[in-house]
Amino acid sequence: MNRNENLSEPGEERLVGADRVIAVLTELAEHPTGVTLDELAGILRSTKPTVHRALATLRRAGLADLVGRGVYVLGDEYLRLAFRNLDGRPEHARIQPLLLDLADRFSETAHYAVLAGGDIVYRAKMDPPRGAVRLTSVVGGRNPAYSTAVGKALLSGRLRSVAEVAEWFGELPLERKTATTLVTADELHRELELTRARGFAVDDQENEVGVNCVALPVFLQGSALPSGAISVSAVSFRCPLDRLVAAVPVIRETIESHLGAGAVR
């Protein structure tokens, strides 16, 4: 490796070796329609030759492709590996039919999400077979746990005091994504207590204006803490929150019919 490769301008992030390749791969995933070498270098605050070498490595492995003139996208091999891994996970075979059933039954979007630090990650999603409105969530996408129903469903069994909430999220108040977002430790603690008491969580347009959600934690491995959460999300003009809340018993029954009686507690 050229010694000058790691030299950077003042304030530039240094990316070397495997870290450089991973950083470029990760950034490519943020640009499904493609991104240029100049744009990548600017975003990653690295030199064009450095980023170009990382792209060459990824292209040799089939993890990146050059399309058009100077535009890079994730390679088909990356997508093949990702989907093969997702389809091969034991939980996927059990969750996907459940989400399909929920989406068809309620004509709304169903999700399965897991906790990843202060965020939730969507592992599976099923849009309704009918209806023109689609939510912006994507499989693999993240949202803050504190502003989502799935996040609060997963945190309700973990955080049982104001101090635990404050320690989990760190700097408070949190970002107020909408007018109804809960952003303080006291507010979140009270909401998590309500979630534990009723057995499900709600998102009252807290993460995105115009979108409501209810979520139930599910226990796929029989552990004390939930392995993930199942949600039904809807645009508020089509399905108000009170209608989703009224549907919780049916959602619970549907989950148990697919995953077993011990999956919801």
N, C-alpha and C positions, 0 to 999 in steps of 0.2 A: 504494500500500500504506500502511495506517495505521502511523504511526511506533510506536504502542504495540504493534503486532502482535508485534514481536520482543522486547518486554520479558518477562523471565522471573523467576520466583521464584528465590531463592538455590539454587544447585545444579541448576537446571533446564536440560536440554539445549535449546539454541536450534536451531530448525528453520525455515529460511526458503526461500522460493521453490521451485525444483525439488528441492532437497534434502528439503524437507518432504514434498512429494508422493511422492518415491521412498521415504522412510522409512515413510510410511503404507502404500504399496503393498506394500513388503516385509513389513511386519508383518501385513497382511491375509493374506498367503500362509501365515503360521504358524497360521491359524485357519480350517480348512476348514469347520467348522460355524458360523462366524460370530463376530463380536466387536462389542461396543457402542462408541459414541462415548466414553463414560466410561472404558471399559477401555483403548481405544487411547490416550486422553490420558494415562492413568496410566502405561501401559507406555512411551510415548515421552517422558514427562515434559514435556509441552507443554500449552497451554491448549486447552479444548474448542473455542472459536471457530477457533483456528488449525488444529486437526485437521479440523474440520468443513469449512473452506474447501478443504483438500486433498482430502477425500472428495468434495466437490462437483465438483472438477476431474476426478477419476477417474471419477465417474459420468457426466459429460458425454461422456467418451471411451469409455464402455462397459467400463472397466477395473475398476469396482467396482459392486456392486448393493446396494440396501437391501431386505432380506427381513424379514418379520415386523415387529415393532415395535422400531425402533431398532437392528437387527442388520445389520451389513455383511459382505459376502463378496466375494471376487474376482469380477469380471464375466465373462460368457461370452465377451466379445470378447478379454479377456486370455488365456483358455484357448485360444480359437481360434488366436490368434497364436502362442502357445507351442507348441501341437501342430503347427501348420503348419510352424513353423521346425524342430522336431525331425524331423518326417517328411521334410522337404526336405534334411536334411543327408546328404551322400554316404555317410557311415559307417553311418547308420541302416539303409539298405536292405540293407547287407551284414551288419550285426550281428544284426538281429532274427531272421532265419531261423536263424542259428547258435544263439542263445539258446533258441529254440523247440526245436531239435534236442536240445540239451543237457538242457533241462528234461524233455523227453519220454523221452530215453534213460535218465536217471538218476533220474527222478521226484523231483528236487530243484530248488531255485531257482538260476537262472543270472543273472549280472550282467555288465554292461559299465560300467567306471568309468574316470574320468580324474583326473589329479592337479590340485589347485587349492591351491597353497601347502602348508600343513601338513595339508590335508584331502584326501579323495577325494570326488568327486561322481558319483553313479550316473546315467549317461546312458540306460541301458536295463535292463530287468528282465523276466524271464519266470518265472512260477511254474509248478510242475508241473501238468499237466492233472488229476491225481488226487492225493488226500491232503488231510487236514483242516487240517494245520499250515501256516501261512503266515508268512513272515518279515516283520519290521516295516519293512524298507528300502523306500524309495519313489524313483521317478525324480525327479531333482533334489535328493534328500536328500544330506546330508553325513555323513561319519564321519571320525575322526582317521586319518591315513595310518599312524601307527605301530602301531595296534592292529588293522589289517585286513590280510587277505592281499593284496587288490588294491593297497593302499597300499605294502606292502613289496615287492611285485612291481615297482611303478613306481619306487620309491626305490633298489632294488638296483643299478641301472645308473648312478645319479647320485651316491650317497654311498659313497665307497670308503675312508674313514678315520673314526676316532673323532671327530676334529676337525670333519670335514664334517658328521657326524651332529649334533654339538653345535651347530654354527653354524646348521644348517637348522631345528632345533626350538627353539633359544633356551633359555629357562629350563627346567632339568632339576632333579629328576626330573619326568617327565610324570605326568599323572593315571593312577592305577591303576584302570582300569575294572572289572577282575575280578582274581581271585587269580593269574591267569597272564599278565596284561599285562606287557610289557617296557617299563620306564620310564626306564632309564638309557642313556647314550650307548654304554657298553661292551656292554650287552646287545643293543641294537639293531644295533650294528656287527657283532657276531658273527652275528646272525640274517640280516642282509643279505648277509654273506659266504656263509652256507649257501644262501641263496636264489639267489645268482649261480651257485654251484657245481652245484646240482641243477636249475636252470632253472625253478623254480616256488616260490611262497611258500605258507605255511600260516598259518592263524589257529586256534590251539588254544584256543577259547573265550576269546580275549583281548579281544574287543570286546563280546561279549554272552554271558553264562552260558548254556550249553546249545546254542550254535551254533558249528559247525566250518566251515572253508572252505579251499579250495585255489584258487590263482590263477596264471595265466600271463600275462606281458606280451605284447602283440601290437603289431606294427609295420605300420600300414596305409599309411603314406606312404613307406616305405623309408628312414626316417631312422635315425640312430644310437641315438636314444632312443625308447622305446616311446610310441605315441600313446595307449595305454590298456591295460587289463588285463581279461581274461575270468576269471570265477570261477564255481565251483559251491559253493553253501553248503547246509548241512544241519543239522537239529537232531540233537544228538549221540546221543539215545536211539534214533533211527531209523537213523542212518548215522554210525558212529564215524569219527574222523579217519583212522585207518589204512585204512579202506575207501576214503575219498576219495583218499588218497595213492596207493593201489594203482590207482585209476582214472585217474591223471594221463596215462599213455600213450594211453588212449582219448580223453581230453579233448583232448590235443594233436592226435591224428589228426582229430578232429571239427573242431577249429578250422582246421586246414590244408585240410580238404576244402571248407570254406566260403570261407576267406580266402586260400588259396594257400600253397604250401610256405614262402615267405619271411616269412609272418606271425608265425611262432614261431621263436625262435632259441635 
